[in-house]
Amino acid sequence: MSKPSFVYVTYIRTTPEKLWAALTDPATVRKFWFGITVESDFKAGSPWRLVFEDGRVADTGEILEADPPNRLVIRWRNEFKPELKDAGFSRCTMEIEVAEYYPGMGGKAVKLTITHEADAEKGAPFIAAVSGGWPKILSNLKSLLETGDVTFA
């Protein structure tokens, strides 16, 4: 059987460097990720976690790969919902590349591809959860980088 996965692609009018900075800067992440703070130094082998505004840990993991501003891979596990924590670890790959052609933007955009894969079939509930979350988070990220404001508050 194949592992449960979710893939999302979006195009953002920005540079790879600005997108990388937005994905790894705690103050910026807080703006587009509904108040969540990211904690990591974003180096391979380093711990990674997402923390709610009230201090509860949302998710934990480890940076598996970091190639700024092109690729970030995180080993990821939910910590705050027992049924999702029981689903085990997943792997989130964020790939950033210059968009060769983006109508109306003169080619000045980046393609962000998020691939979130469960480590095992039992991870299906977690992949279902991120399938609903990533579109909102990435819509906020795109809006923030392009307009300075978020779509969903």
Buried (B, 14 or more C-beta within 10 A) or exposed (E): EEBBBBEBEBEBBBBBEBBBBBBBEEEBBBBBBBEBBBBBEBEEEBEBBBBEEEEEEBBBBBBBEBEBBBBBBBBBBBBEEEEBBEBBBBBBBBBBEEBEEBEEEEEEBBBBBBBBBBBEEEBBBBBBBBBEEBBBBBBBBBBBBEEEEBBEE
